[in-house]
Amino acid sequence: VGVAAPLEIRLRAALTTADGGASEKIAALPITAERTQIEQTVAHLSAGGTEVGILFWGGMANHALPVDAATEAHTQGSTLLTLSQVLIARGVAARLWLVTRGLHAPGEQSRSAAAVANAAIGGTLWGFTQSLAREEPRLRGVGIDLEWDQPLELVSEQILAELLAGSTLSGDQVIDGLLPIRWRGGVRAVGRLQPLPHQEGAPPMVVRADATYLITGGLGALGLEVAQQLVADGARRLLLVGRRGVTTATQQQRLAELTAAGAVVEVVEADIAEATAVEHLLAHCPPEAPLRGIVHCAGLLDDGVVVSQSGERLVGVMRPKADGAWHLHEQTAGLALDFFVAFSSVASLMGNPGQANYAAANGFLDGLMQARHAQGLPGLSINWGPWAEIGAAAALVQADGQQMAERGMGAIPPIEGIAAFAHLLGAGVVQAGVVPITWPRFLERSGQGDHFYARLRPTVTPRAVVQTPVVLDLRQRLAVAPAAERRVLLLNLLRQTVAQVIGMNDPEQLDPTQGLLAMGVDSLMAVEVRNRLQREVGQALPSTLGFD
């Protein structure tokens, strides 16, 4: 999908040779393919239950610069969404190779404007696919990040190496998340998360009294916390941006507190997804107090499983984050900024079921900040976990706190989150995740068995050999149980699983003749039910299981 003709010709010839001449099972689609065209192609390739391999080329040609990278990210993200929905609807098992260039740790060769746009577009697709893989394990993925502006021969060689190395992913293995492969200087490496060492005595970011600091989403709970921290660090002029202006007594009180602390606070009502609005916004920075820092907190949630999403919902979530960040990047390129911080999400870093559109929007931020760093511009992307009490996800934390704890994840107390923000401003990093995690529980409950988390697994030195009982999965328990008891065994498991997800103490109260919707299970809960049953069964199950 989206592969340019010269590369497509090379790949088609090599794959046809490798497959003994079966070229009729190779098809190409443009990045703007419509749903009908995608449906017909998938139906042809998957005929007879064949597993489908998909190579999705993210970004533009080497020297082609889209007028607006965010708009191009909308287009490519919508195509990937439609393709995913078609595969899920047809029950097709697929391997997805997502090709990006210069997304992860871009080098000096990635300093062109086209390279920056491509990194942001690639980040969008990476974020979407991370959450897609967590939600629908039958769509197993590998991210192939190549160097920018390589010769066609080398690009073809590295992609073919991945396509023909089918053993990279086991057909029976449940993999949550996207396996990241990076090619640099002809060397292949697997990307991994790693802990960020605490830097004792690291110099704090200098905040100037004679400068203006812009906070998008500045009237939201997170934006106001950031404003308070910047004023505490010495800022004396703030530009807070929101779509609706001041609407609550709490906002008025917080603004009064900032003013009492000695800051001049200007509130601007603007939609930063519009380039003209950003242009007018920047005109509010006077020459005697030039803009020196941006904290991009704006965002929007519209969660839902992939099959329930649409291109319109995807674009709606992307606009405040991706479009706003791109306009700010372009229109401040000539300014001497000290920092440009993007409030991203752990959803784009690690994936989260039901948040593919949100992960895509935040992935754009991650890619853009990486590319800015390669250009020698300031850029920091913070992949936040959910905050406690404040922020867009606060209500979800309150409702799903028990499930989060069972998965090994916690919420960020505001005082600790702001301390992390202040620390990261001076840490000299480009991207960092901030989320409270109990790693043993997270890895056990999430089924994260790939190399992405290898450096975060706790190492335990066994002191003695302990004989532990063998735990049988559901298939094994059903196989050894008498035939008359198998239905009861299965029913009890289903009741216990659903009861745990919806927070019911007594599973026996659940009526097995009722559908999940009647029990209060929404689409995201259904994904959690599927995930738990998946671990019991020991193999991938469709995300639509609860409603089939």
Secondary structure, DSSP 8 states (H G I E B T S, - for coil): ----HHHHHHHHHHHHHHTTS-GGG-----TT--HHHHHHHHHHHTGGG--EEEEEE-S--TT---S-HHHHHHHHHHHHHHHHHHHHHTT--EEEEEEEES-SS--GGG-SHHHHHHHHHHHHHHHHHHHHHHH-TTEEEEEEEE-TT--HHHHHHHHHHHHH-GGGS-TT----SEEEEEEETTEEEE---------TT-------TTSEEEEETTTSHHHHHHHHHHHHTT--EEEEEESS---SHHHHHHHHHHHHTT-EEEEEE--TTSHHHHHHHHTTS-TTS-EEEEEE---------GGG--HHHHHHHHIIIIIHHHHHHHHTTTS--SEEEEEEEHHHHH--TT-HHHHHHHHHHHHHHHHHHHTT---EEEEE--BSSSSTTHHHHHHHHHHHHHTTB--B-HHHHHHHHHHHHTS--SEEEE--B-HHHHHHHHT--SGGGGGGS-----SS---------HHHHHHHS-HHHHHHHHHHHHHHHHHHHHT-S-GGGS-TTS-TGGGT--HHHHHHHHHHHHHHHTS---TTGGG-
